[in-house]
Amino acid sequence: MNFPIKVGDWVIATRDLIHMRIKKGMVGRVLEMGIDGISIEFVDDVGGHGCGGKGKYGHCWWWFNPIYLKKISKKEAVLYAL
């Protein structure tokens, strides 16, 4: 799958995801890219996993559809996380 973001990019969730603890405005950093999704380590605990030790446990989530993610700068990520 061809995603508009890459490993190391900062992203923001553009909507609440009811079935997850991810809310609009939460920010995270892309840790891995796969054929069918993106692994993101969020600043906040989202009740997820730790990406096999690559991220902080509870802060990572495998994201299958990038349409609800927006790439942001590191500076923006810091501002949103405050």
mmCIF file of the N, C-alpha and C atoms, coordinates in Angstrom:
data_MODEL
# 
_entry.id   MODEL 
# 
loop_
_atom_site.group_PDB 
_atom_site.id 
_atom_site.type_symbol 
_atom_site.label_atom_id 
_atom_site.label_alt_id 
_atom_site.label_comp_id 
_atom_site.label_asym_id 
_atom_site.label_entity_id 
_atom_site.label_seq_id 
_atom_site.pdbx_PDB_ins_code 
_atom_site.Cartn_x 
_atom_site.Cartn_y 
_atom_site.Cartn_z 
_atom_site.occupancy 
_atom_site.B_iso_or_equiv 
_atom_site.pdbx_formal_charge 
_atom_site.auth_seq_id 
_atom_site.auth_comp_id 
_atom_site.auth_asym_id 
_atom_site.auth_atom_id 
_atom_site.pdbx_PDB_model_num 
ATOM 1   N N  . MET A 1 1  ? 0.850   -1.182 0.000  1.00 0.00 ? 1  MET A N  1 
ATOM 2   C CA . MET A 1 1  ? 0.000   0.000  0.000  1.00 0.00 ? 1  MET A CA 1 
ATOM 3   C C  . MET A 1 1  ? 0.891   1.240  0.000  1.00 0.00 ? 1  MET A C  1 
ATOM 4   N N  . ASN A 1 2  ? 0.528   2.258  -0.721 1.00 0.00 ? 2  ASN A N  1 
ATOM 5   C CA . ASN A 1 2  ? 1.326   3.475  -0.827 1.00 0.00 ? 2  ASN A CA 1 
ATOM 6   C C  . ASN A 1 2  ? 0.742   4.547  0.091  1.00 0.00 ? 2  ASN A C  1 
ATOM 7   N N  . PHE A 1 3  ? 1.412   4.801  1.221  1.00 0.00 ? 3  PHE A N  1 
ATOM 8   C CA . PHE A 1 3  ? 0.936   5.776  2.183  1.00 0.00 ? 3  PHE A CA 1 
ATOM 9   C C  . PHE A 1 3  ? 1.634   7.116  1.973  1.00 0.00 ? 3  PHE A C  1 
ATOM 10  N N  . PRO A 1 4  ? 0.976   8.221  2.290  1.00 0.00 ? 4  PRO A N  1 
ATOM 11  C CA . PRO A 1 4  ? 1.572   9.543  2.106  1.00 0.00 ? 4  PRO A CA 1 
ATOM 12  C C  . PRO A 1 4  ? 2.548   9.928  3.219  1.00 0.00 ? 4  PRO A C  1 
ATOM 13  N N  . ILE A 1 5  ? 2.799   9.020  4.146  1.00 0.00 ? 5  ILE A N  1 
ATOM 14  C CA . ILE A 1 5  ? 3.721   9.296  5.248  1.00 0.00 ? 5  ILE A CA 1 
ATOM 15  C C  . ILE A 1 5  ? 4.780   8.205  5.291  1.00 0.00 ? 5  ILE A C  1 
ATOM 16  N N  . LYS A 1 6  ? 5.843   8.453  6.067  1.00 0.00 ? 6  LYS A N  1 
ATOM 17  C CA . LYS A 1 6  ? 6.926   7.472  6.153  1.00 0.00 ? 6  LYS A CA 1 
ATOM 18  C C  . LYS A 1 6  ? 7.388   7.309  7.607  1.00 0.00 ? 6  LYS A C  1 
ATOM 19  N N  . VAL A 1 7  ? 8.204   6.315  7.850  1.00 0.00 ? 7  VAL A N  1 
ATOM 20  C CA . VAL A 1 7  ? 8.746   6.054  9.184  1.00 0.00 ? 7  VAL A CA 1 
ATOM 21  C C  . VAL A 1 7  ? 9.444   7.309  9.699  1.00 0.00 ? 7  VAL A C  1 
ATOM 22  N N  . GLY A 1 8  ? 9.147   7.669  10.949 1.00 0.00 ? 8  GLY A N  1 
ATOM 23  C CA . GLY A 1 8  ? 9.733   8.844  11.579 1.00 0.00 ? 8  GLY A CA 1 
ATOM 24  C C  . GLY A 1 8  ? 8.856   10.078 11.514 1.00 0.00 ? 8  GLY A C  1 
ATOM 25  N N  . ASP A 1 9  ? 7.864   10.069 10.620 1.00 0.00 ? 9  ASP A N  1 
ATOM 26  C CA . ASP A 1 9  ? 6.950   11.217 10.515 1.00 0.00 ? 9  ASP A CA 1 
ATOM 27  C C  . ASP A 1 9  ? 6.059   11.312 11.750 1.00 0.00 ? 9  ASP A C  1 
ATOM 28  N N  . TRP A 1 10 ? 5.681   12.534 12.079 1.00 0.00 ? 10 TRP A N  1 
ATOM 29  C CA . TRP A 1 10 ? 4.697   12.792 13.137 1.00 0.00 ? 10 TRP A CA 1 
ATOM 30  C C  . TRP A 1 10 ? 3.339   12.940 12.479 1.00 0.00 ? 10 TRP A C  1 
ATOM 31  N N  . VAL A 1 11 ? 2.311   12.379 13.124 1.00 0.00 ? 11 VAL A N  1 
ATOM 32  C CA . VAL A 1 11 ? 0.948   12.427 12.584 1.00 0.00 ? 11 VAL A CA 1 
ATOM 33  C C  . VAL A 1 11 ? -0.039  12.810 13.681 1.00 0.00 ? 11 VAL A C  1 
ATOM 34  N N  . ILE A 1 12 ? -1.205  13.267 13.242 1.00 0.00 ? 12 ILE A N  1 
ATOM 35  C CA . ILE A 1 12 ? -2.292  13.590 14.162 1.00 0.00 ? 12 ILE A CA 1 
ATOM 36  C C  . ILE A 1 12 ? -3.548  12.858 13.693 1.00 0.00 ? 12 ILE A C  1 
ATOM 37  N N  . ALA A 1 13 ? -4.311  12.323 14.642 1.00 0.00 ? 13 ALA A N  1 
ATOM 38  C CA . ALA A 1 13 ? -5.590  11.685 14.314 1.00 0.00 ? 13 ALA A CA 1 
ATOM 39  C C  . ALA A 1 13 ? -6.596  12.779 13.986 1.00 0.00 ? 13 ALA A C  1 
ATOM 40  N N  . THR A 1 14 ? -7.289  12.645 12.861 1.00 0.00 ? 14 THR A N  1 
ATOM 41  C CA . THR A 1 14 ? -8.221  13.674 12.423 1.00 0.00 ? 14 THR A CA 1 
ATOM 42  C C  . THR A 1 14 ? -9.661  13.386 12.818 1.00 0.00 ? 14 THR A C  1 
ATOM 43  N N  . ARG A 1 15 ? -9.891  12.290 13.536 1.00 0.00 ? 15 ARG A N  1 
ATOM 44  C CA . ARG A 1 15 ? -11.232 11.991 14.063 1.00 0.00 ? 15 ARG A CA 1 
ATOM 45  C C  . ARG A 1 15 ? -11.127 10.986 15.193 1.00 0.00 ? 15 ARG A C  1 
ATOM 46  N N  . ASP A 1 16 ? -12.185 10.935 16.009 1.00 0.00 ? 16 ASP A N  1 
ATOM 47  C CA . ASP A 1 16 ? -12.267 9.921  17.062 1.00 0.00 ? 16 ASP A CA 1 
ATOM 48  C C  . ASP A 1 16 ? -12.502 8.567  16.412 1.00 0.00 ? 16 ASP A C  1 
ATOM 49  N N  . LEU A 1 17 ? -11.903 7.551  16.971 1.00 0.00 ? 17 LEU A N  1 
ATOM 50  C CA . LEU A 1 17 ? -12.161 6.191  16.532 1.00 0.00 ? 17 LEU A CA 1 
ATOM 51  C C  . LEU A 1 17 ? -12.827 5.469  17.695 1.00 0.00 ? 17 LEU A C  1 
ATOM 52  N N  . ILE A 1 18 ? -14.123 5.303  17.581 1.00 0.00 ? 18 ILE A N  1 
ATOM 53  C CA . ILE A 1 18 ? -14.976 4.800  18.663 1.00 0.00 ? 18 ILE A CA 1 
ATOM 54  C C  . ILE A 1 18 ? -14.486 3.461  19.210 1.00 0.00 ? 18 ILE A C  1 
ATOM 55  N N  . HIS A 1 19 ? -14.090 2.552  18.326 1.00 0.00 ? 19 HIS A N  1 
ATOM 56  C CA . HIS A 1 19 ? -13.682 1.218  18.782 1.00 0.00 ? 19 HIS A CA 1 
ATOM 57  C C  . HIS A 1 19 ? -12.272 1.199  19.378 1.00 0.00 ? 19 HIS A C  1 
ATOM 58  N N  . MET A 1 20 ? -11.604 2.349  19.383 1.00 0.00 ? 20 MET A N  1 
ATOM 59  C CA . MET A 1 20 ? -10.269 2.452  19.971 1.00 0.00 ? 20 MET A CA 1 
ATOM 60  C C  . MET A 1 20 ? -10.278 3.601  20.977 1.00 0.00 ? 20 MET A C  1 
ATOM 61  N N  . ARG A 1 21 ? -9.205  3.730  21.710 1.00 0.00 ? 21 ARG A N  1 
ATOM 62  C CA . ARG A 1 21 ? -9.080  4.852  22.650 1.00 0.00 ? 21 ARG A CA 1 
ATOM 63  C C  . ARG A 1 21 ? -8.378  6.043  21.998 1.00 0.00 ? 21 ARG A C  1 
ATOM 64  N N  . ILE A 1 22 ? -8.355  6.063  20.696 1.00 0.00 ? 22 ILE A N  1 
ATOM 65  C CA . ILE A 1 22 ? -7.694  7.140  19.966 1.00 0.00 ? 22 ILE A CA 1 
ATOM 66  C C  . ILE A 1 22 ? -8.723  8.227  19.670 1.00 0.00 ? 22 ILE A C  1 
ATOM 67  N N  . LYS A 1 23 ? -8.395  9.442  20.076 1.00 0.00 ? 23 LYS A N  1 
ATOM 68  C CA . LYS A 1 23 ? -9.300  10.580 19.919 1.00 0.00 ? 23 LYS A CA 1 
ATOM 69  C C  . LYS A 1 23 ? -8.723  11.589 18.936 1.00 0.00 ? 23 LYS A C  1 
ATOM 70  N N  . LYS A 1 24 ? -9.600  12.346 18.324 1.00 0.00 ? 24 LYS A N  1 
ATOM 71  C CA . LYS A 1 24 ? -9.186  13.407 17.408 1.00 0.00 ? 24 LYS A CA 1 
ATOM 72  C C  . LYS A 1 24 ? -8.201  14.327 18.129 1.00 0.00 ? 24 LYS A C  1 
ATOM 73  N N  . GLY A 1 25 ? -7.092  14.636 17.462 1.00 0.00 ? 25 GLY A N  1 
ATOM 74  C CA . GLY A 1 25 ? -6.091  15.521 18.039 1.00 0.00 ? 25 GLY A CA 1 
ATOM 75  C C  . GLY A 1 25 ? -4.921  14.813 18.704 1.00 0.00 ? 25 GLY A C  1 
ATOM 76  N N  . MET A 1 26 ? -5.023  13.489 18.902 1.00 0.00 ? 26 MET A N  1 
ATOM 77  C CA . MET A 1 26 ? -3.900  12.752 19.479 1.00 0.00 ? 26 MET A CA 1 
ATOM 78  C C  . MET A 1 26 ? -2.775  12.680 18.454 1.00 0.00 ? 26 MET A C  1 
ATOM 79  N N  . VAL A 1 27 ? -1.551  12.830 18.933 1.00 0.00 ? 27 VAL A N  1 
ATOM 80  C CA . VAL A 1 27 ? -0.395  12.813 18.034 1.00 0.00 ? 27 VAL A CA 1 
ATOM 81  C C  . VAL A 1 27 ? 0.501   11.615 18.321 1.00 0.00 ? 27 VAL A C  1 
ATOM 82  N N  . GLY A 1 28 ? 1.209   11.207 17.280 1.00 0.00 ? 28 GLY A N  1 
ATOM 83  C CA . GLY A 1 28 ? 2.125   10.092 17.412 1.00 0.00 ? 28 GLY A CA 1 
ATOM 84  C C  . GLY A 1 28 ? 3.173   10.117 16.318 1.00 0.00 ? 28 GLY A C  1 
ATOM 85  N N  . ARG A 1 29 ? 4.110   9.189  16.451 1.00 0.00 ? 29 ARG A N  1 
ATOM 86  C CA . ARG A 1 29 ? 5.214   9.078  15.497 1.00 0.00 ? 29 ARG A CA 1 
ATOM 87  C C  . ARG A 1 29 ? 5.138   7.718  14.816 1.00 0.00 ? 29 ARG A C  1 
ATOM 88  N N  . VAL A 1 30 ? 5.335   7.696  13.509 1.00 0.00 ? 30 VAL A N  1 
ATOM 89  C CA . VAL A 1 30 ? 5.295   6.462  12.734 1.00 0.00 ? 30 VAL A CA 1 
ATOM 90  C C  . VAL A 1 30 ? 6.559   5.647  13.026 1.00 0.00 ? 30 VAL A C  1 
ATOM 91  N N  . LEU A 1 31 ? 6.353   4.393  13.478 1.00 0.00 ? 31 LEU A N  1 
ATOM 92  C CA . LEU A 1 31 ? 7.471   3.508  13.802 1.00 0.00 ? 31 LEU A CA 1 
ATOM 93  C C  . LEU A 1 31 ? 7.775   2.508  12.702 1.00 0.00 ? 31 LEU A C  1 
ATOM 94  N N  . GLU A 1 32 ? 6.735   2.011  12.051 1.00 0.00 ? 32 GLU A N  1 
ATOM 95  C CA . GLU A 1 32 ? 6.902   0.983  11.028 1.00 0.00 ? 32 GLU A CA 1 
ATOM 96  C C  . GLU A 1 32 ? 5.862   1.168  9.928  1.00 0.00 ? 32 GLU A C  1 
ATOM 97  N N  . MET A 1 33 ? 6.224   0.733  8.741  1.00 0.00 ? 33 MET A N  1 
ATOM 98  C CA . MET A 1 33 ? 5.297   0.706  7.617  1.00 0.00 ? 33 MET A CA 1 
ATOM 99  C C  . MET A 1 33 ? 5.188   -0.740 7.163  1.00 0.00 ? 33 MET A C  1 
ATOM 100 N N  . GLY A 1 34 ? 3.968   -1.174 6.911  1.00 0.00 ? 34 GLY A N  1 
ATOM 101 C CA . GLY A 1 34 ? 3.766   -2.537 6.434  1.00 0.00 ? 34 GLY A CA 1 
ATOM 102 C C  . GLY A 1 34 ? 2.953   -2.542 5.156  1.00 0.00 ? 34 GLY A C  1 
ATOM 103 N N  . ILE A 1 35 ? 2.725   -3.712 4.647  1.00 0.00 ? 35 ILE A N  1 
ATOM 104 C CA . ILE A 1 35 ? 1.942   -3.850 3.420  1.00 0.00 ? 35 ILE A CA 1 
ATOM 105 C C  . ILE A 1 35 ? 0.516   -3.369 3.627  1.00 0.00 ? 35 ILE A C  1 
ATOM 106 N N  . ASP A 1 36 ? -0.035  -3.613 4.812  1.00 0.00 ? 36 ASP A N  1 
ATOM 107 C CA . ASP A 1 36 ? -1.438  -3.276 5.043  1.00 0.00 ? 36 ASP A CA 1 
ATOM 108 C C  . ASP A 1 36 ? -1.673  -2.284 6.177  1.00 0.00 ? 36 ASP A C  1 
ATOM 109 N N  . GLY A 1 37 ? -0.628  -1.586 6.623  1.00 0.00 ? 37 GLY A N  1 
ATOM 110 C CA . GLY A 1 37 ? -0.861  -0.628 7.691  1.00 0.00 ? 37 GLY A CA 1 
ATOM 111 C C  . GLY A 1 37 ? 0.390   0.073  8.169  1.00 0.00 ? 37 GLY A C  1 
ATOM 112 N N  . ILE A 1 38 ? 0.188   0.889  9.203  1.00 0.00 ? 38 ILE A N  1 
ATOM 113 C CA . ILE A 1 38 ? 1.228   1.730  9.768  1.00 0.00 ? 38 ILE A CA 1 
ATOM 114 C C  . ILE A 1 38 ? 1.231   1.527  11.275 1.00 0.00 ? 38 ILE A C  1 
ATOM 115 N N  . SER A 1 39 ? 2.402   1.368  11.860 1.00 0.00 ? 39 SER A N  1 
ATOM 116 C CA . SER A 1 39 ? 2.529   1.253  13.303 1.00 0.00 ? 39 SER A CA 1 
ATOM 117 C C  . SER A 1 39 ? 2.882   2.628  13.858 1.00 0.00 ? 39 SER A C  1 
ATOM 118 N N  . ILE A 1 40 ? 2.051   3.114  14.789 1.00 0.00 ? 40 ILE A N  1 
ATOM 119 C CA . ILE A 1 40 ? 2.218   4.457  15.341 1.00 0.00 ? 40 ILE A CA 1 
ATOM 120 C C  . ILE A 1 40 ? 2.383   4.383  16.847 1.00 0.00 ? 40 ILE A C  1 
ATOM 121 N N  . GLU A 1 41 ? 3.366   5.132  17.360 1.00 0.00 ? 41 GLU A N  1 
ATOM 122 C CA . GLU A 1 41 ? 3.522   5.282  18.804 1.00 0.00 ? 41 GLU A CA 1 
ATOM 123 C C  . GLU A 1 41 ? 2.941   6.645  19.181 1.00 0.00 ? 41 GLU A C  1 
ATOM 124 N N  . PHE A 1 42 ? 1.810   6.630  19.885 1.00 0.00 ? 42 PHE A N  1 
ATOM 125 C CA . PHE A 1 42 ? 1.154   7.862  20.303 1.00 0.00 ? 42 PHE A CA 1 
ATOM 126 C C  . PHE A 1 42 ? 1.800   8.427  21.562 1.00 0.00 ? 42 PHE A C  1 
ATOM 127 N N  . VAL A 1 43 ? 1.699   9.713  21.745 1.00 0.00 ? 43 VAL A N  1 
ATOM 128 C CA . VAL A 1 43 ? 2.206   10.381 22.937 1.00 0.00 ? 43 VAL A CA 1 
ATOM 129 C C  . VAL A 1 43 ? 1.434   9.872  24.152 1.00 0.00 ? 43 VAL A C  1 
ATOM 130 N N  . ASP A 1 44 ? 0.134   9.722  24.004 1.00 0.00 ? 44 ASP A N  1 
ATOM 131 C CA . ASP A 1 44 ? -0.737  9.239  25.087 1.00 0.00 ? 44 ASP A CA 1 
ATOM 132 C C  . ASP A 1 44 ? -0.866  7.722  25.051 1.00 0.00 ? 44 ASP A C  1 
ATOM 133 N N  . ASP A 1 45 ? -1.162  7.145  26.201 1.00 0.00 ? 45 ASP A N  1 
ATOM 134 C CA . ASP A 1 45 ? -1.457  5.717  26.290 1.00 0.00 ? 45 ASP A CA 1 
ATOM 135 C C  . ASP A 1 45 ? -2.802  5.474  25.619 1.00 0.00 ? 45 ASP A C  1 
ATOM 136 N N  . VAL A 1 46 ? -2.817  4.593  24.626 1.00 0.00 ? 46 VAL A N  1 
ATOM 137 C CA . VAL A 1 46 ? -4.056  4.283  23.901 1.00 0.00 ? 46 VAL A CA 1 
ATOM 138 C C  . VAL A 1 46 ? -4.511  2.853  24.169 1.00 0.00 ? 46 VAL A C  1 
ATOM 139 N N  . GLY A 1 47 ? -3.909  2.231  25.193 1.00 0.00 ? 47 GLY A N  1 
ATOM 140 C CA . GLY A 1 47 ? -4.284  0.856  25.529 1.00 0.00 ? 47 GLY A CA 1 
ATOM 141 C C  . GLY A 1 47 ? -3.827  -0.144 24.485 1.00 0.00 ? 47 GLY A C  1 
ATOM 142 N N  . GLY A 1 48 ? -2.760  0.188  23.807 1.00 0.00 ? 48 GLY A N  1 
ATOM 143 C CA . GLY A 1 48 ? -2.263  -0.661 22.726 1.00 0.00 ? 48 GLY A CA 1 
ATOM 144 C C  . GLY A 1 48 ? -1.113  -1.556 23.148 1.00 0.00 ? 48 GLY A C  1 
ATOM 145 N N  . HIS A 1 49 ? -0.161  -1.696 22.252 1.00 0.00 ? 49 HIS A N  1 
ATOM 146 C CA . HIS A 1 49 ? 0.988   -2.574 22.458 1.00 0.00 ? 49 HIS A CA 1 
ATOM 147 C C  . HIS A 1 49 ? 2.270   -1.746 22.441 1.00 0.00 ? 49 HIS A C  1 
ATOM 148 N N  . GLY A 1 50 ? 3.406   -2.386 22.310 1.00 0.00 ? 50 GLY A N  1 
ATOM 149 C CA . GLY A 1 50 ? 4.685   -1.680 22.305 1.00 0.00 ? 50 GLY A CA 1 
ATOM 150 C C  . GLY A 1 50 ? 5.484   -1.863 21.034 1.00 0.00 ? 50 GLY A C  1 
ATOM 151 N N  . CYS A 1 51 ? 4.839   -2.324 19.973 1.00 0.00 ? 51 CYS A N  1 
ATOM 152 C CA . CYS A 1 51 ? 5.511   -2.527 18.679 1.00 0.00 ? 51 CYS A CA 1 
ATOM 153 C C  . CYS A 1 51 ? 6.741   -3.409 18.821 1.00 0.00 ? 51 CYS A C  1 
ATOM 154 N N  . GLY A 1 52 ? 6.599   -4.483 19.546 1.00 0.00 ? 52 GLY A N  1 
ATOM 155 C CA . GLY A 1 52 ? 7.708   -5.412 19.693 1.00 0.00 ? 52 GLY A CA 1 
ATOM 156 C C  . GLY A 1 52 ? 8.946   -4.796 20.317 1.00 0.00 ? 52 GLY A C  1 
ATOM 157 N N  . GLY A 1 53 ? 8.736   -3.851 21.239 1.00 0.00 ? 53 GLY A N  1 
ATOM 158 C CA . GLY A 1 53 ? 9.845   -3.209 21.924 1.00 0.00 ? 53 GLY A CA 1 
ATOM 159 C C  . GLY A 1 53 ? 10.353  -1.944 21.241 1.00 0.00 ? 53 GLY A C  1 
ATOM 160 N N  . LYS A 1 54 ? 9.785   -1.591 20.093 1.00 0.00 ? 54 LYS A N  1 
ATOM 161 C CA . LYS A 1 54 ? 10.215  -0.383 19.377 1.00 0.00 ? 54 LYS A CA 1 
ATOM 162 C C  . LYS A 1 54 ? 9.601   0.885  19.949 1.00 0.00 ? 54 LYS A C  1 
ATOM 163 N N  . GLY A 1 55 ? 8.491   0.740  20.678 1.00 0.00 ? 55 GLY A N  1 
ATOM 164 C CA . GLY A 1 55 ? 7.808   1.883  21.259 1.00 0.00 ? 55 GLY A CA 1 
ATOM 165 C C  . GLY A 1 55 ? 7.447   1.631  22.710 1.00 0.00 ? 55 GLY A C  1 
ATOM 166 N N  . LYS A 1 56 ? 6.880   2.629  23.339 1.00 0.00 ? 56 LYS A N  1 
ATOM 167 C CA . LYS A 1 56 ? 6.473   2.525  24.744 1.00 0.00 ? 56 LYS A CA 1 
ATOM 168 C C  . LYS A 1 56 ? 5.203   1.675  24.833 1.00 0.00 ? 56 LYS A C  1 
ATOM 169 N N  . TYR A 1 57 ? 5.224   0.667  25.717 1.00 0.00 ? 57 TYR A N  1 
ATOM 170 C CA . TYR A 1 57 ? 4.078   -0.237 25.826 1.00 0.00 ? 57 TYR A CA 1 
ATOM 171 C C  . TYR A 1 57 ? 2.802   0.529  26.183 1.00 0.00 ? 57 TYR A C  1 
ATOM 172 N N  . GLY A 1 58 ? 1.737   0.209  25.467 1.00 0.00 ? 58 GLY A N  1 
ATOM 173 C CA . GLY A 1 58 ? 0.434   0.838  25.671 1.00 0.00 ? 58 GLY A CA 1 
ATOM 174 C C  . GLY A 1 58 ? 0.214   2.038  24.762 1.00 0.00 ? 58 GLY A C  1 
ATOM 175 N N  . HIS A 1 59 ? 1.272   2.548  24.158 1.00 0.00 ? 59 HIS A N  1 
ATOM 176 C CA . HIS A 1 59 ? 1.177   3.755  23.334 1.00 0.00 ? 59 HIS A CA 1 
ATOM 177 C C  . HIS A 1 59 ? 1.136   3.465  21.832 1.00 0.00 ? 59 HIS A C  1 
ATOM 178 N N  . CYS A 1 60 ? 1.321   2.217  21.453 1.00 0.00 ? 60 CYS A N  1 
ATOM 179 C CA . CYS A 1 60 ? 1.393   1.879  20.026 1.00 0.00 ? 60 CYS A CA 1 
ATOM 180 C C  . CYS A 1 60 ? 0.109   1.240  19.515 1.00 0.00 ? 60 CYS A C  1 
ATOM 181 N N  . TRP A 1 61 ? -0.162  1.523  18.249 1.00 0.00 ? 61 TRP A N  1 
ATOM 182 C CA . TRP A 1 61 ? -1.341  0.964  17.586 1.00 0.00 ? 61 TRP A CA 1 
ATOM 183 C C  . TRP A 1 61 ? -1.032  0.744  16.120 1.00 0.00 ? 61 TRP A C  1 
ATOM 184 N N  . TRP A 1 62 ? -1.541  -0.360 15.575 1.00 0.00 ? 62 TRP A N  1 
ATOM 185 C CA . TRP A 1 62 ? -1.393  -0.657 14.158 1.00 0.00 ? 62 TRP A CA 1 
ATOM 186 C C  . TRP A 1 62 ? -2.567  -0.023 13.434 1.00 0.00 ? 62 TRP A C  1 
ATOM 187 N N  . TRP A 1 63 ? -2.283  0.895  12.541 1.00 0.00 ? 63 TRP A N  1 
ATOM 188 C CA . TRP A 1 63 ? -3.298  1.708  11.865 1.00 0.00 ? 63 TRP A CA 1 
ATOM 189 C C  . TRP A 1 63 ? -3.448  1.226  10.443 1.00 0.00 ? 63 TRP A C  1 
ATOM 190 N N  . PHE A 1 64 ? -4.654  0.793  10.069 1.00 0.00 ? 64 PHE A N  1 
ATOM 191 C CA . PHE A 1 64 ? -4.869  0.203  8.749  1.00 0.00 ? 64 PHE A CA 1 
ATOM 192 C C  . PHE A 1 64 ? -5.273  1.206  7.675  1.00 0.00 ? 64 PHE A C  1 
ATOM 193 N N  . ASN A 1 65 ? -5.859  2.322  8.069  1.00 0.00 ? 65 ASN A N  1 
ATOM 194 C CA . ASN A 1 65 ? -6.353  3.257  7.071  1.00 0.00 ? 65 ASN A CA 1 
ATOM 195 C C  . ASN A 1 65 ? -5.828  4.659  7.344  1.00 0.00 ? 65 ASN A C  1 
ATOM 196 N N  . PRO A 1 66 ? -4.914  5.148  6.510  1.00 0.00 ? 66 PRO A N  1 
ATOM 197 C CA . PRO A 1 66 ? -4.286  6.444  6.777  1.00 0.00 ? 66 PRO A CA 1 
ATOM 198 C C  . PRO A 1 66 ? -5.171  7.659  6.481  1.00 0.00 ? 66 PRO A C  1 
ATOM 199 N N  . ILE A 1 67 ? -6.412  7.454  6.030  1.00 0.00 ? 67 ILE A N  1 
ATOM 200 C CA . ILE A 1 67 ? -7.239  8.626  5.700  1.00 0.00 ? 67 ILE A CA 1 
ATOM 201 C C  . ILE A 1 67 ? -7.598  9.442  6.941  1.00 0.00 ? 67 ILE A C  1 
ATOM 202 N N  . TYR A 1 68 ? -7.475  8.855  8.129  1.00 0.00 ? 68 TYR A N  1 
ATOM 203 C CA . TYR A 1 68 ? -7.772  9.586  9.365  1.00 0.00 ? 68 TYR A CA 1 
ATOM 204 C C  . TYR A 1 68 ? -6.501  10.054 10.072 1.00 0.00 ? 68 TYR A C  1 
ATOM 205 N N  . LEU A 1 69 ? -5.419  10.128 9.325  1.00 0.00 ? 69 LEU A N  1 
ATOM 206 C CA . LEU A 1 69 ? -4.148  10.635 9.834  1.00 0.00 ? 69 LEU A CA 1 
ATOM 207 C C  . LEU A 1 69 ? -3.706  11.812 8.970  1.00 0.00 ? 69 LEU A C  1 
ATOM 208 N N  . LYS A 1 70 ? -3.094  12.783 9.609  1.00 0.00 ? 70 LYS A N  1 
ATOM 209 C CA . LYS A 1 70 ? -2.533  13.922 8.884  1.00 0.00 ? 70 LYS A CA 1 
ATOM 210 C C  . LYS A 1 70 ? -1.091  14.087 9.329  1.00 0.00 ? 70 LYS A C  1 
ATOM 211 N N  . LYS A 1 71 ? -0.194  14.199 8.366  1.00 0.00 ? 71 LYS A N  1 
ATOM 212 C CA . LYS A 1 71 ? 1.217   14.415 8.674  1.00 0.00 ? 71 LYS A CA 1 
ATOM 213 C C  . LYS A 1 71 ? 1.390   15.830 9.227  1.00 0.00 ? 71 LYS A C  1 
ATOM 214 N N  . ILE A 1 72 ? 2.172   15.947 10.317 1.00 0.00 ? 72 ILE A N  1 
ATOM 215 C CA . ILE A 1 72 ? 2.448   17.249 10.924 1.00 0.00 ? 72 ILE A CA 1 
ATOM 216 C C  . ILE A 1 72 ? 3.939   17.352 11.214 1.00 0.00 ? 72 ILE A C  1 
ATOM 217 N N  . SER A 1 73 ? 4.397   18.549 11.489 1.00 0.00 ? 73 SER A N  1 
ATOM 218 C CA . SER A 1 73 ? 5.808   18.736 11.832 1.00 0.00 ? 73 SER A CA 1 
ATOM 219 C C  . SER A 1 73 ? 6.043   18.333 13.293 1.00 0.00 ? 73 SER A C  1 
ATOM 220 N N  . LYS A 1 74 ? 7.299   18.130 13.647 1.00 0.00 ? 74 LYS A N  1 
ATOM 221 C CA . LYS A 1 74 ? 7.636   17.816 15.047 1.00 0.00 ? 74 LYS A CA 1 
ATOM 222 C C  . LYS A 1 74 ? 7.232   18.958 15.954 1.00 0.00 ? 74 LYS A C  1 
ATOM 223 N N  . LYS A 1 75 ? 7.420   20.193 15.478 1.00 0.00 ? 75 LYS A N  1 
ATOM 224 C CA . LYS A 1 75 ? 7.022   21.381 16.259 1.00 0.00 ? 75 LYS A CA 1 
ATOM 225 C C  . LYS A 1 75 ? 5.522   21.376 16.526 1.00 0.00 ? 75 LYS A C  1 
ATOM 226 N N  . GLU A 1 76 ? 4.723   21.061 15.500 1.00 0.00 ? 76 GLU A N  1 
ATOM 227 C CA . GLU A 1 76 ? 3.270   20.972 15.687 1.00 0.00 ? 76 GLU A CA 1 
ATOM 228 C C  . GLU A 1 76 ? 2.914   19.858 16.659 1.00 0.00 ? 76 GLU A C  1 
ATOM 229 N N  . ALA A 1 77 ? 3.625   18.733 16.571 1.00 0.00 ? 77 ALA A N  1 
ATOM 230 C CA . ALA A 1 77 ? 3.350   17.596 17.451 1.00 0.00 ? 77 ALA A CA 1 
ATOM 231 C C  . ALA A 1 77 ? 3.552   17.995 18.905 1.00 0.00 ? 77 ALA A C  1 
ATOM 232 N N  . VAL A 1 78 ? 4.603   18.745 19.177 1.00 0.00 ? 78 VAL A N  1 
ATOM 233 C CA . VAL A 1 78 ? 4.866   19.202 20.544 1.00 0.00 ? 78 VAL A CA 1 
ATOM 234 C C  . VAL A 1 78 ? 3.737   20.108 21.019 1.00 0.00 ? 78 VAL A C  1 
ATOM 235 N N  . LEU A 1 79 ? 3.279   21.004 20.172 1.00 0.00 ? 79 LEU A N  1 
ATOM 236 C CA . LEU A 1 79 ? 2.188   21.922 20.546 1.00 0.00 ? 79 LEU A CA 1 
ATOM 237 C C  . LEU A 1 79 ? 0.889   21.173 20.813 1.00 0.00 ? 79 LEU A C  1 
ATOM 238 N N  . TYR A 1 80 ? 0.566   20.192 19.955 1.00 0.00 ? 80 TYR A N  1 
ATOM 239 C CA . TYR A 1 80 ? -0.673  19.427 20.140 1.00 0.00 ? 80 TYR A CA 1 
ATOM 240 C C  . TYR A 1 80 ? -0.613  18.571 21.399 1.00 0.00 ? 80 TYR A C  1 
ATOM 241 N N  . ALA A 1 81 ? 0.573   18.098 21.735 1.00 0.00 ? 81 ALA A N  1 
ATOM 242 C CA . ALA A 1 81 ? 0.713   17.192 22.883 1.00 0.00 ? 81 ALA A CA 1 
ATOM 243 C C  . ALA A 1 81 ? 0.636   17.904 24.222 1.00 0.00 ? 81 ALA A C  1 
ATOM 244 N N  . LEU A 1 82 ? 0.718   19.224 24.228 1.00 0.00 ? 82 LEU A N  1 
ATOM 245 C CA . LEU A 1 82 ? 0.677   19.977 25.498 1.00 0.00 ? 82 LEU A CA 1 
ATOM 246 C C  . LEU A 1 82 ? -0.695  19.932 26.141 1.00 0.00 ? 82 LEU A C  1 
# 
